[in-house]
């Protein structure tokens, strides 16, 4: 009887060692795979000079790795220009407690006060002082604190989309798009991939101009989030980070980015709330001789809209409160 107990104990001990060894081996394999994917993603980046072209930014946003995180997202196609104006201005809001993500698009032609430079269009702040001056400008005019920044080269957008959604995104193109995007996108429902999606979101030669462009940006980002949120994309994160390492200039540490990315992919259901600033009914078109066409906005109304949006009020994608419909 005693010998039988000893045998059972030895069997349990062996299985415990086997399980422990398998667990260590699994972690090791995942680690090696992650490093491999990260290196592969970095090698696939063809634009090695993007970060160097951007220079060093003394960004003063307060870092916040737990709870609410606001990231200033900027689209760039500067081709090495030091004082280029940004083509896209967004703030991504992520709540790590609820795993919810919200996206605020800021119209670049809003007439705002830029610290040290007087009144100008919003995107002029980036040309004058990079992401830090743009952060200060948004804080001063809209009372929104921003923790991090990310300047995304458009080539990086193409590759990131093709990694996350290799089968493309289905959109309904309202009309033929050709001017200013270096390609031709036919009218109608079709599936677009990275390069074509970039052309789709950048097109602005229609009656809606920048308003249509912002609307398409929010549409595409929402669909990318919806289609890419799945457990299978956790394994793509290292490769994605490798690509972004070549095409994104950001002050977010890689470990923080990976943690937030993994948390979002594994917990979010693919829902993305969007808001456009200025809201409908809160601005008017004005023309100044030295600046051109601008949007003069009701800052108090838009401050309240941002606050309600972040705190959980229901808004639709064009910036209207659901209660006002």
C-alpha positions in Angstrom: 0.0 0.0 0.0 2.9 2.4 0.9 4.7 1.6 -2.3 1.5 2.5 -4.3 1.3 5.9 -2.6 4.9 6.6 -3.4 4.3 5.7 -7.1 1.3 8.0 -7.3 3.3 10.8 -5.7 6.2 10.3 -8.2 3.6 10.4 -11.1 2.2 13.7 -9.7 5.7 15.1 -9.4 6.6 14.1 -12.9 3.4 15.6 -14.4 4.1 18.8 -12.4 7.6 19.0 -13.8 6.3 18.3 -17.3 3.6 20.9 -17.0 6.1 23.5 -15.7 8.6 22.7 -18.5 5.9 23.0 -21.2 4.8 26.3 -19.7 8.3 27.7 -19.8 8.8 26.3 -23.3 5.5 28.0 -24.4 6.5 31.3 -22.9 10.0 31.0 -24.6 8.5 30.2 -28.0 6.1 33.2 -27.7 8.9 35.4 -26.7 11.1 34.3 -29.6 8.2 34.6 -32.0 7.4 38.1 -30.8 11.0 39.2 -31.3 11.1 37.6 -34.7 7.9 39.4 -35.7 9.1 42.7 -34.4 12.4 42.4 -36.3 10.5 41.3 -39.5 8.2 44.3 -39.1 11.1 46.7 -38.7 12.9 45.3 -41.8 9.8 45.7 -43.8 9.8 49.4 -43.1 11.2 51.1 -46.2 11.1 54.7 -44.9 14.0 54.7 -42.4 14.5 58.4 -42.4 10.9 59.4 -41.3 11.7 59.7 -37.6 15.0 61.6 -38.2 13.1 64.0 -40.5 10.6 64.8 -37.7 13.3 65.8 -35.2 13.1 65.6 -31.4 9.9 66.9 -29.8 9.9 68.2 -26.2 6.3 67.0 -25.6 5.1 68.1 -22.2 1.9 66.0 -21.9 1.5 64.3 -18.6 2.1 60.5 -19.0 -0.7 58.4 -17.8 -0.4 54.6 -18.3 -3.5 53.7 -16.2 -7.0 54.9 -16.7 -7.8 57.5 -19.3 -5.2 58.0 -22.0 -5.4 60.7 -24.7 -3.2 60.4 -27.8 -2.7 63.2 -30.3 -2.7 61.4 -33.7 -1.2 63.4 -36.6 -1.0 62.3 -40.3 2.1 63.4 -42.2 3.3 63.4 -45.7 6.0 65.9 -45.3 8.7 64.2 -47.5 11.3 65.6 -45.2 10.0 69.1 -44.8 10.6 70.5 -41.3 7.7 72.9 -41.2 4.9 70.9 -42.9 1.4 71.4 -41.7 -0.3 68.2 -40.6 -3.0 66.7 -42.9 -4.9 65.0 -40.1 -5.5 66.0 -36.5 -7.2 63.5 -34.2 -7.3 62.7 -30.5 -7.8 59.0 -29.6 -9.2 58.5 -26.1 -8.8 55.1 -24.5 -10.2 54.1 -21.1 -8.3 51.0 -19.9 -10.9 50.3 -17.2 -13.8 50.0 -19.6 -11.7 49.1 -22.7 -13.6 51.7 -24.7 -12.0 53.8 -27.4 -13.3 57.1 -28.7 -12.0 59.2 -31.6 -12.2 63.0 -31.9 -11.4 64.6 -35.2 -10.4 68.3 -35.2 -11.0 70.3 -38.4 -7.7 71.8 -39.4 -9.1 75.1 -40.6 -10.6 76.2 -37.3 -9.6 79.7 -36.3 -7.9 79.4 -32.9 -5.6 81.2 -30.6 -2.1 79.7 -30.9 0.2 80.5 -27.8 2.8 83.0 -28.9 1.5 83.3 -32.5 -1.9 85.0 -32.2 -5.0 83.8 -34.2 -4.4 81.3 -37.0 -5.7 78.0 -38.4 -5.4 75.0 -36.1 -2.9 73.1 -38.3 -0.6 76.1 -38.3 0.3 75.3 -34.7 2.1 72.1 -35.9 4.1 74.1 -38.4 5.1 76.7 -35.8 6.0 74.3 -33.0 5.3 70.7 -33.7 3.1 68.4 -31.6 3.9 70.3 -28.4 2.5 73.6 -29.6 -0.5 71.8 -31.1 -1.1 70.1 -27.7 -1.0 73.6 -26.0 -3.3 75.0 -28.6 -5.9 72.3 -28.2 -5.6 72.6 -24.4 -6.1 76.4 -24.5 -9.0 76.4 -26.9 -10.8 73.2 -26.0 -9.7 72.4 -22.4 -8.6 68.9 -23.5 -5.5 67.4 -21.8 -3.3 65.2 -24.1 -0.8 62.6 -22.7 1.0 61.3 -25.8 1.5 62.1 -29.5 2.0 59.9 -32.6 3.0 61.3 -36.0 2.1 58.7 -38.6 3.7 58.7 -42.0 1.1 57.8 -44.6 3.3 54.9 -45.9 3.0 53.5 -42.4 -0.8 53.7 -42.5 -0.8 51.6 -45.7 1.3 48.9 -44.2 -0.4 48.8 -40.8 -3.8 48.5 -42.5 -2.5 45.6 -44.6 -1.2 43.8 -41.5 -4.4 44.2 -39.4 -7.0 43.7 -42.2 -5.2 41.8 -45.0 -8.6 41.2 -46.7 -9.2 44.9 -47.0 -12.1 47.1 -46.0 -15.4 47.4 -47.8 -16.6 50.9 -48.5 -19.2 52.6 -50.7 -17.4 55.2 -52.8 -19.9 58.0 -53.6 -18.3 59.1 -56.9 -15.1 58.7 -59.0 -12.1 59.9 -57.0 -8.9 60.9 -58.9 -7.7 64.4 -58.2 -4.9 64.9 -55.6 -4.6 61.2 -54.5 -2.3 59.8 -57.3 -4.7 57.0 -58.2 -8.3 56.4 -59.5 -10.9 55.0 -57.2 -14.1 53.9 -59.0 -17.6 54.8 -57.7 -19.6 52.1 -55.9 -19.2 49.4 -53.3 -15.8 47.8 -53.3 -13.0 46.4 -51.1 -10.0 48.7 -50.7 -6.6 47.8 -49.2 -3.9 50.0 -47.6 -2.9 52.2 -50.5 -6.4 52.7 -51.9 -7.8 53.3 -48.4 -5.2 56.1 -48.0 -6.4 57.7 -51.2 -10.0 57.3 -50.1 -9.5 59.1 -46.8 -7.3 61.9 -48.2 -9.5 62.9 -51.1 -11.1 66.3 -50.6 -12.0 67.6 -54.1 -15.7 67.4 -53.7 -18.5 69.7 -52.4 -17.9 68.5 -48.8 -14.1 69.3 -48.9 -12.5 68.7 -45.5 -15.8 67.7 -43.9 -16.1 64.8 -46.3 -12.5 63.9 -45.7 -12.9 63.8 -42.0 -16.1 61.8 -42.3 -14.3 59.2 -44.5 -11.4 59.1 -42.0 -13.7 58.2 -39.2 -15.5 55.7 -41.3 -12.3 53.8 -42.2 -10.8 53.9 -38.7 -14.1 52.6 -37.3 -14.2 49.7 -39.8 -10.5 48.9 -39.2 -11.1 48.7 -35.4 -14.2 46.6 -36.0 -12.5 44.1 -38.3 -9.2 43.9 -36.6 -10.3 43.3 -33.0 -9.9 39.6 -32.5 -7.6 37.2 -30.5 -5.8 36.2 -33.8 -4.5 39.8 -34.1 -2.7 39.6 -30.7 0.0 37.6 -32.5 0.3 40.4 -35.1 1.1 43.0 -32.5 4.9 42.5 -32.5 5.1 42.7 -36.3 2.8 45.7 -36.3 5.0 47.4 -33.7 8.0 46.7 -35.9 6.4 48.5 -38.9 5.2 51.4 -36.7 8.8 51.7 -35.4 9.8 52.8 -38.8 6.8 54.9 -39.7 5.6 56.5 -36.5 7.3 59.1 -34.4 5.8 58.9 -30.9 6.7 59.4 -27.3 4.7 56.3 -26.2 7.1 53.6 -24.9 7.0 50.3 -26.8 6.0 48.4 -23.7 3.1 50.8 -23.0 2.0 50.6 -26.6 2.1 46.8 -26.6 0.2 46.6 -23.3 -2.5 49.0 -24.5 -2.7 47.2 -27.9 -3.0 43.8 -26.3 -5.6 45.0 -23.8 -7.6 46.6 -26.5 -7.5 43.7 -28.9 -8.4 41.1 -26.3 -11.1 43.1 -24.5 -12.8 45.6 -26.9 -15.7 44.4 -29.0 -14.8 46.6 -31.9 -17.0 49.5 -31.0 -15.6 53.0 -31.8 -17.4 56.2 -30.9 -16.5 59.3 -33.0 -17.0 63.0 -32.7 -16.1 65.8 -35.1 -15.1 69.2 -33.8 -16.6 71.7 -34.4 -20.1 70.3 -34.0 -22.8 71.1 -36.5 -24.4 74.5 -35.6 -21.4 75.7 -33.7 -19.4 77.4 -36.4 -19.5 79.7 -39.4 -17.4 80.1 -42.5 -15.4 83.3 -42.5 -12.7 84.6 -45.0 -9.7 86.7 -44.0 -7.5 88.2 -46.6 -4.2 87.1 -45.0 -5.4 83.6 -44.0 -8.2 82.6 -46.4 -11.2 80.5 -45.5 -11.5 79.6 -41.8 -14.1 78.1 -39.4 -15.0 80.5 -36.6 -16.3 78.3 -33.8 -18.3 78.6 -30.6 -15.6 77.3 -28.2 -17.8 77.0 -25.2 -20.2 74.8 -27.0 -17.4 72.6 -28.4 -15.7 72.3 -25.0 -18.9 71.0 -23.5 -19.4 68.6 -26.5 -15.9 67.1 -25.9 -16.5 66.8 -22.2 -19.9 65.0 -22.6 -18.5 62.8 -25.3 -15.5 61.6 -23.2 -17.7 61.2 -20.1 -20.2 59.0 -22.0 -22.9 61.1 -23.6 -24.2 59.6 -26.9 -23.0 61.3 -30.0 -23.1 60.2 -33.7 -20.2 60.4 -36.1 -21.0 63.8 -37.5 -20.8 65.5 -34.1 -24.6 65.8 -33.2 -25.9 64.9 -29.8 -28.4 62.1 -30.0 -30.8 64.1 -27.9 -30.9 66.9 -30.5 -32.0 64.6 -33.4 
